[in-house]
Amino acid sequence: MVRFISQRELRNENAKVMDAVAGGETFIVTRNGEPVAEIRPIQSARKTFIRRQDLSRNAGVRVRIDPDQFRRDLDNAVDQRL
């Protein structure tokens, strides 16, 4: 959702606007009622996760992941204690 805010509101509510942008909102900043800028979240070019189907297709082979073994491997690799 795009919200319109004035230059003055941006100046006075800077922290709130930045928190909203970090949460995914987009703002159009106006000066004297005319749009002059857009503030939006940066879209990451890198995906954090990849779906199993995409991984299989990209690898050229069918990948079978055993969730229980995967969990054990993670537990062995990372100390889970606080």
mmCIF file of the N, C-alpha and C atoms, coordinates in Angstrom:
data_MODEL
# 
_entry.id   MODEL 
# 
loop_
_atom_site.group_PDB 
_atom_site.id 
_atom_site.type_symbol 
_atom_site.label_atom_id 
_atom_site.label_alt_id 
_atom_site.label_comp_id 
_atom_site.label_asym_id 
_atom_site.label_entity_id 
_atom_site.label_seq_id 
_atom_site.pdbx_PDB_ins_code 
_atom_site.Cartn_x 
_atom_site.Cartn_y 
_atom_site.Cartn_z 
_atom_site.occupancy 
_atom_site.B_iso_or_equiv 
_atom_site.pdbx_formal_charge 
_atom_site.auth_seq_id 
_atom_site.auth_comp_id 
_atom_site.auth_asym_id 
_atom_site.auth_atom_id 
_atom_site.pdbx_PDB_model_num 
ATOM 1   N N  . MET A 1 1  ? 0.840  -1.180  0.000   1.00 0.00 ? 1  MET A N  1 
ATOM 2   C CA . MET A 1 1  ? 0.000  0.000   0.000   1.00 0.00 ? 1  MET A CA 1 
ATOM 3   C C  . MET A 1 1  ? 0.889  1.248   0.000   1.00 0.00 ? 1  MET A C  1 
ATOM 4   N N  . VAL A 1 2  ? 0.562  2.198   -0.824  1.00 0.00 ? 2  VAL A N  1 
ATOM 5   C CA . VAL A 1 2  ? 1.323  3.440   -0.925  1.00 0.00 ? 2  VAL A CA 1 
ATOM 6   C C  . VAL A 1 2  ? 0.597  4.521   -0.129  1.00 0.00 ? 2  VAL A C  1 
ATOM 7   N N  . ARG A 1 3  ? 1.358  5.224   0.687   1.00 0.00 ? 3  ARG A N  1 
ATOM 8   C CA . ARG A 1 3  ? 0.800  6.341   1.460   1.00 0.00 ? 3  ARG A CA 1 
ATOM 9   C C  . ARG A 1 3  ? 1.469  7.636   1.021   1.00 0.00 ? 3  ARG A C  1 
ATOM 10  N N  . PHE A 1 4  ? 0.686  8.699   0.956   1.00 0.00 ? 4  PHE A N  1 
ATOM 11  C CA . PHE A 1 4  ? 1.213  10.021  0.636   1.00 0.00 ? 4  PHE A CA 1 
ATOM 12  C C  . PHE A 1 4  ? 1.462  10.763  1.945   1.00 0.00 ? 4  PHE A C  1 
ATOM 13  N N  . ILE A 1 5  ? 2.653  11.353  2.062   1.00 0.00 ? 5  ILE A N  1 
ATOM 14  C CA . ILE A 1 5  ? 2.984  12.160  3.238   1.00 0.00 ? 5  ILE A CA 1 
ATOM 15  C C  . ILE A 1 5  ? 3.656  13.446  2.771   1.00 0.00 ? 5  ILE A C  1 
ATOM 16  N N  . SER A 1 6  ? 3.483  14.482  3.557   1.00 0.00 ? 6  SER A N  1 
ATOM 17  C CA . SER A 1 6  ? 4.116  15.759  3.205   1.00 0.00 ? 6  SER A CA 1 
ATOM 18  C C  . SER A 1 6  ? 5.572  15.753  3.653   1.00 0.00 ? 6  SER A C  1 
ATOM 19  N N  . GLN A 1 7  ? 6.329  16.663  3.070   1.00 0.00 ? 7  GLN A N  1 
ATOM 20  C CA . GLN A 1 7  ? 7.728  16.829  3.438   1.00 0.00 ? 7  GLN A CA 1 
ATOM 21  C C  . GLN A 1 7  ? 7.841  17.127  4.934   1.00 0.00 ? 7  GLN A C  1 
ATOM 22  N N  . ARG A 1 8  ? 6.949  17.929  5.443   1.00 0.00 ? 8  ARG A N  1 
ATOM 23  C CA . ARG A 1 8  ? 6.945  18.282  6.868   1.00 0.00 ? 8  ARG A CA 1 
ATOM 24  C C  . ARG A 1 8  ? 6.685  17.048  7.735   1.00 0.00 ? 8  ARG A C  1 
ATOM 25  N N  . GLU A 1 9  ? 5.712  16.220  7.324   1.00 0.00 ? 9  GLU A N  1 
ATOM 26  C CA . GLU A 1 9  ? 5.418  15.004  8.085   1.00 0.00 ? 9  GLU A CA 1 
ATOM 27  C C  . GLU A 1 9  ? 6.622  14.059  8.081   1.00 0.00 ? 9  GLU A C  1 
ATOM 28  N N  . LEU A 1 10 ? 7.300  13.956  6.949   1.00 0.00 ? 10 LEU A N  1 
ATOM 29  C CA . LEU A 1 10 ? 8.506  13.133  6.876   1.00 0.00 ? 10 LEU A CA 1 
ATOM 30  C C  . LEU A 1 10 ? 9.552  13.644  7.856   1.00 0.00 ? 10 LEU A C  1 
ATOM 31  N N  . ARG A 1 11 ? 9.743  14.951  7.884   1.00 0.00 ? 11 ARG A N  1 
ATOM 32  C CA . ARG A 1 11 ? 10.725 15.541  8.786   1.00 0.00 ? 11 ARG A CA 1 
ATOM 33  C C  . ARG A 1 11 ? 10.355 15.287  10.247  1.00 0.00 ? 11 ARG A C  1 
ATOM 34  N N  . ASN A 1 12 ? 9.085  15.490  10.596  1.00 0.00 ? 12 ASN A N  1 
ATOM 35  C CA . ASN A 1 12 ? 8.654  15.375  11.981  1.00 0.00 ? 12 ASN A CA 1 
ATOM 36  C C  . ASN A 1 12 ? 8.490  13.936  12.457  1.00 0.00 ? 12 ASN A C  1 
ATOM 37  N N  . GLU A 1 13 ? 8.183  13.026  11.541  1.00 0.00 ? 13 GLU A N  1 
ATOM 38  C CA . GLU A 1 13 ? 7.913  11.629  11.908  1.00 0.00 ? 13 GLU A CA 1 
ATOM 39  C C  . GLU A 1 13 ? 8.910  10.679  11.268  1.00 0.00 ? 13 GLU A C  1 
ATOM 40  N N  . ASN A 1 14 ? 10.153 11.127  11.122  1.00 0.00 ? 14 ASN A N  1 
ATOM 41  C CA . ASN A 1 14 ? 11.179 10.369  10.427  1.00 0.00 ? 14 ASN A CA 1 
ATOM 42  C C  . ASN A 1 14 ? 11.305 8.937   10.946  1.00 0.00 ? 14 ASN A C  1 
ATOM 43  N N  . ALA A 1 15 ? 11.420 8.746   12.248  1.00 0.00 ? 15 ALA A N  1 
ATOM 44  C CA . ALA A 1 15 ? 11.627 7.406   12.809  1.00 0.00 ? 15 ALA A CA 1 
ATOM 45  C C  . ALA A 1 15 ? 10.434 6.497   12.527  1.00 0.00 ? 15 ALA A C  1 
ATOM 46  N N  . LYS A 1 16 ? 9.235  7.026   12.654  1.00 0.00 ? 16 LYS A N  1 
ATOM 47  C CA . LYS A 1 16 ? 8.032  6.227   12.387  1.00 0.00 ? 16 LYS A CA 1 
ATOM 48  C C  . LYS A 1 16 ? 7.946  5.837   10.917  1.00 0.00 ? 16 LYS A C  1 
ATOM 49  N N  . VAL A 1 17 ? 8.278  6.763   10.046  1.00 0.00 ? 17 VAL A N  1 
ATOM 50  C CA . VAL A 1 17 ? 8.238  6.474   8.610   1.00 0.00 ? 17 VAL A CA 1 
ATOM 51  C C  . VAL A 1 17 ? 9.273  5.396   8.272   1.00 0.00 ? 17 VAL A C  1 
ATOM 52  N N  . MET A 1 18 ? 10.477 5.506   8.808   1.00 0.00 ? 18 MET A N  1 
ATOM 53  C CA . MET A 1 18 ? 11.508 4.506   8.519   1.00 0.00 ? 18 MET A CA 1 
ATOM 54  C C  . MET A 1 18 ? 11.114 3.129   9.056   1.00 0.00 ? 18 MET A C  1 
ATOM 55  N N  . ASP A 1 19 ? 10.487 3.086   10.225  1.00 0.00 ? 19 ASP A N  1 
ATOM 56  C CA . ASP A 1 19 ? 10.003 1.806   10.765  1.00 0.00 ? 19 ASP A CA 1 
ATOM 57  C C  . ASP A 1 19 ? 8.950  1.209   9.840   1.00 0.00 ? 19 ASP A C  1 
ATOM 58  N N  . ALA A 1 20 ? 8.054  2.041   9.327   1.00 0.00 ? 20 ALA A N  1 
ATOM 59  C CA . ALA A 1 20 ? 7.016  1.563   8.418   1.00 0.00 ? 20 ALA A CA 1 
ATOM 60  C C  . ALA A 1 20 ? 7.629  1.054   7.112   1.00 0.00 ? 20 ALA A C  1 
ATOM 61  N N  . VAL A 1 21 ? 8.638  1.754   6.608   1.00 0.00 ? 21 VAL A N  1 
ATOM 62  C CA . VAL A 1 21 ? 9.316  1.318   5.382   1.00 0.00 ? 21 VAL A CA 1 
ATOM 63  C C  . VAL A 1 21 ? 9.999  -0.021  5.627   1.00 0.00 ? 21 VAL A C  1 
ATOM 64  N N  . ALA A 1 22 ? 10.655 -0.156  6.769   1.00 0.00 ? 22 ALA A N  1 
ATOM 65  C CA . ALA A 1 22 ? 11.293 -1.430  7.099   1.00 0.00 ? 22 ALA A CA 1 
ATOM 66  C C  . ALA A 1 22 ? 10.255 -2.547  7.187   1.00 0.00 ? 22 ALA A C  1 
ATOM 67  N N  . GLY A 1 23 ? 9.017  -2.203  7.525   1.00 0.00 ? 23 GLY A N  1 
ATOM 68  C CA . GLY A 1 23 ? 7.939  -3.175  7.592   1.00 0.00 ? 23 GLY A CA 1 
ATOM 69  C C  . GLY A 1 23 ? 7.271  -3.429  6.249   1.00 0.00 ? 23 GLY A C  1 
ATOM 70  N N  . GLY A 1 24 ? 7.741  -2.780  5.189   1.00 0.00 ? 24 GLY A N  1 
ATOM 71  C CA . GLY A 1 24 ? 7.235  -3.056  3.853   1.00 0.00 ? 24 GLY A CA 1 
ATOM 72  C C  . GLY A 1 24 ? 6.375  -1.980  3.220   1.00 0.00 ? 24 GLY A C  1 
ATOM 73  N N  . GLU A 1 25 ? 6.116  -0.894  3.923   1.00 0.00 ? 25 GLU A N  1 
ATOM 74  C CA . GLU A 1 25 ? 5.277  0.163   3.362   1.00 0.00 ? 25 GLU A CA 1 
ATOM 75  C C  . GLU A 1 25 ? 6.064  1.062   2.409   1.00 0.00 ? 25 GLU A C  1 
ATOM 76  N N  . THR A 1 26 ? 5.343  1.699   1.496   1.00 0.00 ? 26 THR A N  1 
ATOM 77  C CA . THR A 1 26 ? 5.926  2.649   0.543   1.00 0.00 ? 26 THR A CA 1 
ATOM 78  C C  . THR A 1 26 ? 5.260  4.007   0.745   1.00 0.00 ? 26 THR A C  1 
ATOM 79  N N  . PHE A 1 27 ? 6.063  5.061   0.643   1.00 0.00 ? 27 PHE A N  1 
ATOM 80  C CA . PHE A 1 27 ? 5.560  6.422   0.831   1.00 0.00 ? 27 PHE A CA 1 
ATOM 81  C C  . PHE A 1 27 ? 5.905  7.273   -0.382  1.00 0.00 ? 27 PHE A C  1 
ATOM 82  N N  . ILE A 1 28 ? 4.962  8.138   -0.759  1.00 0.00 ? 28 ILE A N  1 
ATOM 83  C CA . ILE A 1 28 ? 5.220  9.187   -1.742  1.00 0.00 ? 28 ILE A CA 1 
ATOM 84  C C  . ILE A 1 28 ? 5.281  10.487  -0.948  1.00 0.00 ? 28 ILE A C  1 
ATOM 85  N N  . VAL A 1 29 ? 6.413  11.185  -1.054  1.00 0.00 ? 29 VAL A N  1 
ATOM 86  C CA . VAL A 1 29 ? 6.610  12.429  -0.319  1.00 0.00 ? 29 VAL A CA 1 
ATOM 87  C C  . VAL A 1 29 ? 6.177  13.585  -1.227  1.00 0.00 ? 29 VAL A C  1 
ATOM 88  N N  . THR A 1 30 ? 5.385  14.487  -0.656  1.00 0.00 ? 30 THR A N  1 
ATOM 89  C CA . THR A 1 30 ? 4.910  15.634  -1.427  1.00 0.00 ? 30 THR A CA 1 
ATOM 90  C C  . THR A 1 30 ? 5.474  16.941  -0.875  1.00 0.00 ? 30 THR A C  1 
ATOM 91  N N  . ARG A 1 31 ? 5.637  17.903  -1.771  1.00 0.00 ? 31 ARG A N  1 
ATOM 92  C CA . ARG A 1 31 ? 6.017  19.259  -1.390  1.00 0.00 ? 31 ARG A CA 1 
ATOM 93  C C  . ARG A 1 31 ? 5.007  20.190  -2.042  1.00 0.00 ? 31 ARG A C  1 
ATOM 94  N N  . ASN A 1 32 ? 4.330  20.959  -1.226  1.00 0.00 ? 32 ASN A N  1 
ATOM 95  C CA . ASN A 1 32 ? 3.263  21.838  -1.714  1.00 0.00 ? 32 ASN A CA 1 
ATOM 96  C C  . ASN A 1 32 ? 2.213  21.050  -2.508  1.00 0.00 ? 32 ASN A C  1 
ATOM 97  N N  . GLY A 1 33 ? 1.943  19.825  -2.045  1.00 0.00 ? 33 GLY A N  1 
ATOM 98  C CA . GLY A 1 33 ? 0.922  18.997  -2.669  1.00 0.00 ? 33 GLY A CA 1 
ATOM 99  C C  . GLY A 1 33 ? 1.353  18.239  -3.907  1.00 0.00 ? 33 GLY A C  1 
ATOM 100 N N  . GLU A 1 34 ? 2.582  18.443  -4.366  1.00 0.00 ? 34 GLU A N  1 
ATOM 101 C CA . GLU A 1 34 ? 3.097  17.776  -5.557  1.00 0.00 ? 34 GLU A CA 1 
ATOM 102 C C  . GLU A 1 34 ? 4.046  16.644  -5.163  1.00 0.00 ? 34 GLU A C  1 
ATOM 103 N N  . PRO A 1 35 ? 3.889  15.450  -5.733  1.00 0.00 ? 35 PRO A N  1 
ATOM 104 C CA . PRO A 1 35 ? 4.805  14.351  -5.424  1.00 0.00 ? 35 PRO A CA 1 
ATOM 105 C C  . PRO A 1 35 ? 6.229  14.674  -5.882  1.00 0.00 ? 35 PRO A C  1 
ATOM 106 N N  . VAL A 1 36 ? 7.215  14.444  -4.988  1.00 0.00 ? 36 VAL A N  1 
ATOM 107 C CA . VAL A 1 36 ? 8.614  14.720  -5.335  1.00 0.00 ? 36 VAL A CA 1 
ATOM 108 C C  . VAL A 1 36 ? 9.536  13.528  -5.101  1.00 0.00 ? 36 VAL A C  1 
ATOM 109 N N  . ALA A 1 37 ? 9.099  12.568  -4.290  1.00 0.00 ? 37 ALA A N  1 
ATOM 110 C CA . ALA A 1 37 ? 9.990  11.441  -4.000  1.00 0.00 ? 37 ALA A CA 1 
ATOM 111 C C  . ALA A 1 37 ? 9.180  10.229  -3.575  1.00 0.00 ? 37 ALA A C  1 
ATOM 112 N N  . GLU A 1 38 ? 9.810  9.085   -3.720  1.00 0.00 ? 38 GLU A N  1 
ATOM 113 C CA . GLU A 1 38 ? 9.214  7.829   -3.266  1.00 0.00 ? 38 GLU A CA 1 
ATOM 114 C C  . GLU A 1 38 ? 10.204 7.167   -2.302  1.00 0.00 ? 38 GLU A C  1 
ATOM 115 N N  . ILE A 1 39 ? 9.689  6.742   -1.164  1.00 0.00 ? 39 ILE A N  1 
ATOM 116 C CA . ILE A 1 39 ? 10.509 6.011   -0.192  1.00 0.00 ? 39 ILE A CA 1 
ATOM 117 C C  . ILE A 1 39 ? 9.915  4.614   -0.097  1.00 0.00 ? 39 ILE A C  1 
ATOM 118 N N  . ARG A 1 40 ? 10.728 3.612   -0.405  1.00 0.00 ? 40 ARG A N  1 
ATOM 119 C CA . ARG A 1 40 ? 10.237 2.234   -0.401  1.00 0.00 ? 40 ARG A CA 1 
ATOM 120 C C  . ARG A 1 40 ? 11.327 1.300   0.094   1.00 0.00 ? 40 ARG A C  1 
ATOM 121 N N  . PRO A 1 41 ? 10.933 0.104   0.526   1.00 0.00 ? 41 PRO A N  1 
ATOM 122 C CA . PRO A 1 41 ? 11.943 -0.856  0.974   1.00 0.00 ? 41 PRO A CA 1 
ATOM 123 C C  . PRO A 1 41 ? 12.820 -1.292  -0.193  1.00 0.00 ? 41 PRO A C  1 
ATOM 124 N N  . ILE A 1 42 ? 14.056 -1.594  0.102   1.00 0.00 ? 42 ILE A N  1 
ATOM 125 C CA . ILE A 1 42 ? 14.963 -2.130  -0.906  1.00 0.00 ? 42 ILE A CA 1 
ATOM 126 C C  . ILE A 1 42 ? 14.619 -3.605  -1.096  1.00 0.00 ? 42 ILE A C  1 
ATOM 127 N N  . GLN A 1 43 ? 14.470 -4.009  -2.347  1.00 0.00 ? 43 GLN A N  1 
ATOM 128 C CA . GLN A 1 43 ? 14.171 -5.402  -2.648  1.00 0.00 ? 43 GLN A CA 1 
ATOM 129 C C  . GLN A 1 43 ? 15.478 -6.166  -2.776  1.00 0.00 ? 43 GLN A C  1 
ATOM 130 N N  . SER A 1 44 ? 15.609 -7.173  -1.964  1.00 0.00 ? 44 SER A N  1 
ATOM 131 C CA . SER A 1 44 ? 16.820 -7.991  -2.000  1.00 0.00 ? 44 SER A CA 1 
ATOM 132 C C  . SER A 1 44 ? 16.832 -8.811  -3.280  1.00 0.00 ? 44 SER A C  1 
ATOM 133 N N  . ALA A 1 45 ? 17.955 -8.811  -3.976  1.00 0.00 ? 45 ALA A N  1 
ATOM 134 C CA . ALA A 1 45 ? 18.076 -9.600  -5.200  1.00 0.00 ? 45 ALA A CA 1 
ATOM 135 C C  . ALA A 1 45 ? 18.332 -11.064 -4.880  1.00 0.00 ? 45 ALA A C  1 
ATOM 136 N N  . ARG A 1 46 ? 18.743 -11.336 -3.664  1.00 0.00 ? 46 ARG A N  1 
ATOM 137 C CA . ARG A 1 46 ? 19.091 -12.701 -3.272  1.00 0.00 ? 46 ARG A CA 1 
ATOM 138 C C  . ARG A 1 46 ? 17.964 -13.293 -2.441  1.00 0.00 ? 46 ARG A C  1 
ATOM 139 N N  . LYS A 1 47 ? 17.520 -14.485 -2.821  1.00 0.00 ? 47 LYS A N  1 
ATOM 140 C CA . LYS A 1 47 ? 16.496 -15.164 -2.053  1.00 0.00 ? 47 LYS A CA 1 
ATOM 141 C C  . LYS A 1 47 ? 17.153 -15.887 -0.884  1.00 0.00 ? 47 LYS A C  1 
ATOM 142 N N  . THR A 1 48 ? 16.501 -15.840 0.256   1.00 0.00 ? 48 THR A N  1 
ATOM 143 C CA . THR A 1 48 ? 17.020 -16.533 1.424   1.00 0.00 ? 48 THR A CA 1 
ATOM 144 C C  . THR A 1 48 ? 16.728 -18.021 1.349   1.00 0.00 ? 48 THR A C  1 
ATOM 145 N N  . PHE A 1 49 ? 15.545 -18.347 0.866   1.00 0.00 ? 49 PHE A N  1 
ATOM 146 C CA . PHE A 1 49 ? 15.133 -19.746 0.784   1.00 0.00 ? 49 PHE A CA 1 
ATOM 147 C C  . PHE A 1 49 ? 14.802 -20.101 -0.658  1.00 0.00 ? 49 PHE A C  1 
ATOM 148 N N  . ILE A 1 50 ? 14.934 -21.352 -0.968  1.00 0.00 ? 50 ILE A N  1 
ATOM 149 C CA . ILE A 1 50 ? 14.569 -21.836 -2.287  1.00 0.00 ? 50 ILE A CA 1 
ATOM 150 C C  . ILE A 1 50 ? 13.661 -23.045 -2.100  1.00 0.00 ? 50 ILE A C  1 
ATOM 151 N N  . ARG A 1 51 ? 12.625 -23.117 -2.897  1.00 0.00 ? 51 ARG A N  1 
ATOM 152 C CA . ARG A 1 51 ? 11.703 -24.242 -2.791  1.00 0.00 ? 51 ARG A CA 1 
ATOM 153 C C  . ARG A 1 51 ? 12.364 -25.521 -3.268  1.00 0.00 ? 51 ARG A C  1 
ATOM 154 N N  . ARG A 1 52 ? 11.919 -26.651 -2.714  1.00 0.00 ? 52 ARG A N  1 
ATOM 155 C CA . ARG A 1 52 ? 12.471 -27.952 -3.073  1.00 0.00 ? 52 ARG A CA 1 
ATOM 156 C C  . ARG A 1 52 ? 12.348 -28.198 -4.571  1.00 0.00 ? 52 ARG A C  1 
ATOM 157 N N  . GLN A 1 53 ? 11.212 -27.828 -5.158  1.00 0.00 ? 53 GLN A N  1 
ATOM 158 C CA . GLN A 1 53 ? 10.995 -28.044 -6.587  1.00 0.00 ? 53 GLN A CA 1 
ATOM 159 C C  . GLN A 1 53 ? 12.012 -27.256 -7.419  1.00 0.00 ? 53 GLN A C  1 
ATOM 160 N N  . ASP A 1 54 ? 12.279 -26.030 -7.008  1.00 0.00 ? 54 ASP A N  1 
ATOM 161 C CA . ASP A 1 54 ? 13.261 -25.213 -7.725  1.00 0.00 ? 54 ASP A CA 1 
ATOM 162 C C  . ASP A 1 54 ? 14.660 -25.788 -7.583  1.00 0.00 ? 54 ASP A C  1 
ATOM 163 N N  . LEU A 1 55 ? 14.986 -26.250 -6.398  1.00 0.00 ? 55 LEU A N  1 
ATOM 164 C CA . LEU A 1 55 ? 16.298 -26.853 -6.173  1.00 0.00 ? 55 LEU A CA 1 
ATOM 165 C C  . LEU A 1 55 ? 16.472 -28.085 -7.039  1.00 0.00 ? 55 LEU A C  1 
ATOM 166 N N  . SER A 1 56 ? 15.459 -28.935 -7.093  1.00 0.00 ? 56 SER A N  1 
ATOM 167 C CA . SER A 1 56 ? 15.528 -30.152 -7.909  1.00 0.00 ? 56 SER A CA 1 
ATOM 168 C C  . SER A 1 56 ? 15.709 -29.810 -9.383  1.00 0.00 ? 56 SER A C  1 
ATOM 169 N N  . ARG A 1 57 ? 14.933 -28.843 -9.862  1.00 0.00 ? 57 ARG A N  1 
ATOM 170 C CA . ARG A 1 57 ? 15.015 -28.468 -11.270 1.00 0.00 ? 57 ARG A CA 1 
ATOM 171 C C  . ARG A 1 57 ? 16.389 -27.886 -11.595 1.00 0.00 ? 57 ARG A C  1 
ATOM 172 N N  . ASN A 1 58 ? 16.902 -27.053 -10.708 1.00 0.00 ? 58 ASN A N  1 
ATOM 173 C CA . ASN A 1 58 ? 18.206 -26.428 -10.952 1.00 0.00 ? 58 ASN A CA 1 
ATOM 174 C C  . ASN A 1 58 ? 19.343 -27.427 -10.880 1.00 0.00 ? 58 ASN A C  1 
ATOM 175 N N  . ALA A 1 59 ? 19.219 -28.423 -10.032 1.00 0.00 ? 59 ALA A N  1 
ATOM 176 C CA . ALA A 1 59 ? 20.277 -29.421 -9.882  1.00 0.00 ? 59 ALA A CA 1 
ATOM 177 C C  . ALA A 1 59 ? 20.213 -30.460 -10.981 1.00 0.00 ? 59 ALA A C  1 
ATOM 178 N N  . GLY A 1 60 ? 19.065 -30.567 -11.641 1.00 0.00 ? 60 GLY A N  1 
ATOM 179 C CA . GLY A 1 60 ? 18.938 -31.548 -12.716 1.00 0.00 ? 60 GLY A CA 1 
ATOM 180 C C  . GLY A 1 60 ? 18.662 -32.950 -12.211 1.00 0.00 ? 60 GLY A C  1 
ATOM 181 N N  . VAL A 1 61 ? 18.520 -33.119 -10.916 1.00 0.00 ? 61 VAL A N  1 
ATOM 182 C CA . VAL A 1 61 ? 18.206 -34.426 -10.334 1.00 0.00 ? 61 VAL A CA 1 
ATOM 183 C C  . VAL A 1 61 ? 17.110 -34.239 -9.299  1.00 0.00 ? 61 VAL A C  1 
ATOM 184 N N  . ARG A 1 62 ? 16.440 -35.319 -8.981  1.00 0.00 ? 62 ARG A N  1 
ATOM 185 C CA . ARG A 1 62 ? 15.421 -35.265 -7.942  1.00 0.00 ? 62 ARG A CA 1 
ATOM 186 C C  . ARG A 1 62 ? 16.113 -35.312 -6.588  1.00 0.00 ? 62 ARG A C  1 
ATOM 187 N N  . VAL A 1 63 ? 15.804 -34.365 -5.742  1.00 0.00 ? 63 VAL A N  1 
ATOM 188 C CA . VAL A 1 63 ? 16.419 -34.279 -4.427  1.00 0.00 ? 63 VAL A CA 1 
ATOM 189 C C  . VAL A 1 63 ? 15.411 -34.751 -3.387  1.00 0.00 ? 63 VAL A C  1 
ATOM 190 N N  . ARG A 1 64 ? 15.818 -35.701 -2.571  1.00 0.00 ? 64 ARG A N  1 
ATOM 191 C CA . ARG A 1 64 ? 14.961 -36.163 -1.483  1.00 0.00 ? 64 ARG A CA 1 
ATOM 192 C C  . ARG A 1 64 ? 15.622 -35.736 -0.180  1.00 0.00 ? 64 ARG A C  1 
ATOM 193 N N  . ILE A 1 65 ? 14.907 -34.945 0.583   1.00 0.00 ? 65 ILE A N  1 
ATOM 194 C CA . ILE A 1 65 ? 15.436 -34.473 1.860   1.00 0.00 ? 65 ILE A CA 1 
ATOM 195 C C  . ILE A 1 65 ? 14.643 -35.134 2.973   1.00 0.00 ? 65 ILE A C  1 
ATOM 196 N N  . ASP A 1 66 ? 15.362 -35.868 3.810   1.00 0.00 ? 66 ASP A N  1 
ATOM 197 C CA . ASP A 1 66 ? 14.728 -36.488 4.971   1.00 0.00 ? 66 ASP A CA 1 
ATOM 198 C C  . ASP A 1 66 ? 14.697 -35.447 6.088   1.00 0.00 ? 66 ASP A C  1 
ATOM 199 N N  . PRO A 1 67 ? 13.507 -34.969 6.489   1.00 0.00 ? 67 PRO A N  1 
ATOM 200 C CA . PRO A 1 67 ? 13.443 -33.880 7.470   1.00 0.00 ? 67 PRO A CA 1 
ATOM 201 C C  . PRO A 1 67 ? 14.030 -34.243 8.825   1.00 0.00 ? 67 PRO A C  1 
ATOM 202 N N  . ASP A 1 68 ? 13.884 -35.500 9.253   1.00 0.00 ? 68 ASP A N  1 
ATOM 203 C CA . ASP A 1 68 ? 14.434 -35.917 10.547  1.00 0.00 ? 68 ASP A CA 1 
ATOM 204 C C  . ASP A 1 68 ? 15.958 -35.918 10.520  1.00 0.00 ? 68 ASP A C  1 
ATOM 205 N N  . GLN A 1 69 ? 16.525 -36.431 9.439   1.00 0.00 ? 69 GLN A N  1 
ATOM 206 C CA . GLN A 1 69 ? 17.991 -36.441 9.314   1.00 0.00 ? 69 GLN A CA 1 
ATOM 207 C C  . GLN A 1 69 ? 18.521 -35.017 9.174   1.00 0.00 ? 69 GLN A C  1 
ATOM 208 N N  . PHE A 1 70 ? 17.820 -34.197 8.443   1.00 0.00 ? 70 PHE A N  1 
ATOM 209 C CA . PHE A 1 70 ? 18.216 -32.801 8.293   1.00 0.00 ? 70 PHE A CA 1 
ATOM 210 C C  . PHE A 1 70 ? 18.265 -32.116 9.650   1.00 0.00 ? 70 PHE A C  1 
ATOM 211 N N  . ARG A 1 71 ? 17.245 -32.329 10.487  1.00 0.00 ? 71 ARG A N  1 
ATOM 212 C CA . ARG A 1 71 ? 17.198 -31.750 11.831  1.00 0.00 ? 71 ARG A CA 1 
ATOM 213 C C  . ARG A 1 71 ? 18.364 -32.251 12.673  1.00 0.00 ? 71 ARG A C  1 
ATOM 214 N N  . ARG A 1 72 ? 18.655 -33.554 12.597  1.00 0.00 ? 72 ARG A N  1 
ATOM 215 C CA . ARG A 1 72 ? 19.795 -34.107 13.355  1.00 0.00 ? 72 ARG A CA 1 
ATOM 216 C C  . ARG A 1 72 ? 21.108 -33.484 12.886  1.00 0.00 ? 72 ARG A C  1 
ATOM 217 N N  . ASP A 1 73 ? 21.249 -33.322 11.574  1.00 0.00 ? 73 ASP A N  1 
ATOM 218 C CA . ASP A 1 73 ? 22.468 -32.700 11.039  1.00 0.00 ? 73 ASP A CA 1 
ATOM 219 C C  . ASP A 1 73 ? 22.615 -31.270 11.550  1.00 0.00 ? 73 ASP A C  1 
ATOM 220 N N  . LEU A 1 74 ? 21.518 -30.527 11.570  1.00 0.00 ? 74 LEU A N  1 
ATOM 221 C CA . LEU A 1 74 ? 21.573 -29.161 12.091  1.00 0.00 ? 74 LEU A CA 1 
ATOM 222 C C  . LEU A 1 74 ? 21.931 -29.147 13.572  1.00 0.00 ? 74 LEU A C  1 
ATOM 223 N N  . ASP A 1 75 ? 21.304 -30.027 14.342  1.00 0.00 ? 75 ASP A N  1 
ATOM 224 C CA . ASP A 1 75 ? 21.586 -30.092 15.776  1.00 0.00 ? 75 ASP A CA 1 
ATOM 225 C C  . ASP A 1 75 ? 23.040 -30.444 16.045  1.00 0.00 ? 75 ASP A C  1 
ATOM 226 N N  . ASN A 1 76 ? 23.625 -31.308 15.218  1.00 0.00 ? 76 ASN A N  1 
ATOM 227 C CA . ASN A 1 76 ? 25.020 -31.678 15.374  1.00 0.00 ? 76 ASN A CA 1 
ATOM 228 C C  . ASN A 1 76 ? 25.974 -30.538 15.003  1.00 0.00 ? 76 ASN A C  1 
ATOM 229 N N  . ALA A 1 77 ? 25.550 -29.729 14.048  1.00 0.00 ? 77 ALA A N  1 
ATOM 230 C CA . ALA A 1 77 ? 26.416 -28.651 13.545  1.00 0.00 ? 77 ALA A CA 1 
ATOM 231 C C  . ALA A 1 77 ? 26.328 -27.390 14.410  1.00 0.00 ? 77 ALA A C  1 
ATOM 232 N N  . VAL A 1 78 ? 25.198 -27.173 15.074  1.00 0.00 ? 78 VAL A N  1 
ATOM 233 C CA . VAL A 1 78 ? 24.977 -25.934 15.812  1.00 0.00 ? 78 VAL A CA 1 
ATOM 234 C C  . VAL A 1 78 ? 24.670 -26.256 17.273  1.00 0.00 ? 78 VAL A C  1 
ATOM 235 N N  . ASP A 1 79 ? 25.355 -25.584 18.170  1.00 0.00 ? 79 ASP A N  1 
ATOM 236 C CA . ASP A 1 79 ? 25.090 -25.764 19.605  1.00 0.00 ? 79 ASP A CA 1 
ATOM 237 C C  . ASP A 1 79 ? 23.750 -25.107 19.940  1.00 0.00 ? 79 ASP A C  1 
ATOM 238 N N  . GLN A 1 80 ? 22.771 -25.891 20.342  1.00 0.00 ? 80 GLN A N  1 
ATOM 239 C CA . GLN A 1 80 ? 21.419 -25.409 20.575  1.00 0.00 ? 80 GLN A CA 1 
ATOM 240 C C  . GLN A 1 80 ? 21.223 -24.860 21.999  1.00 0.00 ? 80 GLN A C  1 
ATOM 241 N N  . ARG A 1 81 ? 22.238 -24.991 22.835  1.00 0.00 ? 81 ARG A N  1 
ATOM 242 C CA . ARG A 1 81 ? 22.116 -24.469 24.206  1.00 0.00 ? 81 ARG A CA 1 
ATOM 243 C C  . ARG A 1 81 ? 22.232 -22.956 24.181  1.00 0.00 ? 81 ARG A C  1 
ATOM 244 N N  . LEU A 1 82 ? 21.569 -22.316 25.144  1.00 0.00 ? 82 LEU A N  1 
ATOM 245 C CA . LEU A 1 82 ? 21.670 -20.867 25.257  1.00 0.00 ? 82 LEU A CA 1 
ATOM 246 C C  . LEU A 1 82 ? 22.934 -20.474 25.970  1.00 0.00 ? 82 LEU A C  1 
# 
